């Protein structure tokens, strides 16, 4: 009886289960971080003065397109990675460390993106619509 207890077959131990959903989320978060670094590198190539920057972007449509493609790709990948990592947190019988790391990375990225958008909207409010300006002058 002691011989049977000492010898255990590989089928007796529980299989190791990986959290593939969280792994994919972390990989996408890493790609998103790389795209944000690329976005900063592309933005650093633009003129520093605001007026020159506006003129450069109006004249250089490929520069606008590059900035938009990289920015939107990073935003979409961050949202997808956040969703996958949060989903990985709630999968039963799966390790949650990788999912928690990916959720943290994605959360910081989302906070940064939305933080910049909110600060930009507050510091540079949009001009009033042309209709409201005309309505004020006609009265």
C-alpha positions as CSV (number, residue, x, y, z in Angstrom):
1,X,0.0,0.0,0.0
2,X,2.9,2.3,0.7
3,X,4.3,1.6,-2.8
4,X,1.1,2.7,-4.4
5,X,1.1,6.0,-2.3
6,X,4.7,6.7,-3.3
7,X,4.3,6.2,-7.0
8,X,2.0,8.7,-8.5
9,X,1.2,8.9,-12.2
10,X,1.3,12.2,-14.0
11,X,-2.4,12.0,-14.4
12,X,-3.0,12.4,-10.7
13,X,-1.7,15.9,-10.5
14,X,-4.0,18.7,-11.6
15,X,-3.1,20.1,-15.0
16,X,-1.6,23.6,-15.1
17,X,-3.9,25.9,-16.8
18,X,-2.7,29.2,-18.3
19,X,-4.7,32.3,-18.6
20,X,-4.4,32.8,-22.4
21,X,-7.0,35.6,-22.4
22,X,-4.9,37.6,-20.0
23,X,-1.7,36.8,-21.9
24,X,-3.2,38.1,-25.1
25,X,-4.4,41.2,-23.3
26,X,-0.9,41.9,-21.9
27,X,0.6,41.4,-25.3
28,X,-1.8,43.9,-26.8
29,X,-1.1,46.3,-24.0
30,X,2.6,46.0,-24.8
31,X,1.9,46.8,-28.5
32,X,-0.2,49.7,-27.4
33,X,2.6,51.1,-25.2
34,X,4.9,50.8,-28.3
35,X,2.4,52.7,-30.4
36,X,2.2,55.4,-27.8
37,X,6.0,55.7,-27.8
38,X,5.8,55.9,-31.6
39,X,3.1,58.6,-31.4
40,X,5.3,60.7,-29.1
41,X,8.2,60.2,-31.6
42,X,6.1,61.4,-34.5
43,X,4.8,64.3,-32.4
44,X,8.3,65.3,-31.5
45,X,9.1,65.7,-35.2
46,X,6.4,68.4,-35.5
47,X,7.2,72.1,-35.0
48,X,7.3,73.3,-31.4
49,X,5.4,76.7,-32.0
50,X,1.7,76.3,-32.0
51,X,1.1,78.5,-35.1
52,X,3.8,76.7,-37.1
53,X,2.3,73.4,-35.9
54,X,-1.1,74.3,-37.2
55,X,0.3,75.5,-40.5
56,X,2.4,72.3,-40.8
57,X,-0.6,70.0,-40.2
58,X,-2.8,71.9,-42.6
59,X,-0.2,71.7,-45.3
60,X,1.1,68.1,-44.6
61,X,-1.9,65.7,-44.8
62,X,0.3,62.6,-44.5
63,X,1.6,63.8,-41.2
64,X,-2.0,64.2,-39.9
65,X,-2.9,60.7,-41.2
66,X,0.2,59.1,-39.5
67,X,-0.7,60.8,-36.2
68,X,-4.3,59.7,-36.4
69,X,-3.6,56.1,-37.4
70,X,-1.1,55.6,-34.7
71,X,-3.2,57.4,-32.1
72,X,-6.4,55.5,-32.9
73,X,-4.6,52.2,-33.1
74,X,-3.1,52.7,-29.7
75,X,-6.5,53.7,-28.3
76,X,-8.4,50.7,-29.8
77,X,-5.7,48.2,-28.7
78,X,-5.7,49.6,-25.2
79,X,-9.5,49.2,-25.0
80,X,-9.3,45.6,-26.3
81,X,-6.4,44.7,-23.9
82,X,-8.3,46.2,-20.9
83,X,-11.4,44.2,-21.8
84,X,-9.4,41.0,-22.2
85,X,-7.4,41.5,-19.0
86,X,-10.6,42.3,-17.0
87,X,-12.2,39.2,-18.5
88,X,-9.1,37.2,-17.5
89,X,-9.6,38.3,-13.9
90,X,-13.0,36.7,-13.8
91,X,-12.3,33.4,-15.5
92,X,-12.6,30.5,-13.0
93,X,-9.6,28.3,-12.1
94,X,-7.1,30.5,-13.9
95,X,-4.1,32.4,-12.5
96,X,-4.9,36.0,-12.0
97,X,-1.5,37.6,-11.7
98,X,-1.0,38.2,-15.4
99,X,-4.6,39.5,-15.8
100,X,-4.0,42.0,-12.9
101,X,-0.7,43.2,-14.5
102,X,-2.4,43.7,-17.8
103,X,-5.4,45.4,-16.2
104,X,-3.0,47.8,-14.5
105,X,-1.1,48.6,-17.7
106,X,-4.3,49.1,-19.6
107,X,-5.8,51.2,-16.8
108,X,-2.8,53.5,-16.7
109,X,-2.9,53.9,-20.5
110,X,-6.6,54.7,-20.5
111,X,-6.2,57.1,-17.7
112,X,-3.4,58.8,-19.6
113,X,-5.3,59.0,-22.9
114,X,-8.5,60.3,-21.3
115,X,-6.6,62.6,-19.0
116,X,-4.8,64.2,-22.0
117,X,-8.1,64.5,-23.8
118,X,-9.9,66.1,-20.9
119,X,-7.0,68.5,-20.2
120,X,-6.9,69.4,-23.9
121,X,-10.6,70.1,-23.9
122,X,-10.5,72.3,-20.8
123,X,-7.5,74.3,-21.9
124,X,-8.6,74.8,-25.5
125,X,-12.4,75.1,-25.6
126,X,-14.0,74.8,-28.9
127,X,-15.1,78.0,-30.6
128,X,-18.8,78.7,-30.5
129,X,-20.8,77.4,-33.5
130,X,-21.1,79.9,-36.4
131,X,-24.9,79.9,-36.1
132,X,-24.9,81.2,-32.6
133,X,-22.4,84.0,-33.5
134,X,-24.7,85.1,-36.4
135,X,-27.8,84.9,-34.2
136,X,-26.1,87.2,-31.7
137,X,-25.2,89.8,-34.3
138,X,-28.7,89.8,-35.9
139,X,-30.5,90.5,-32.6
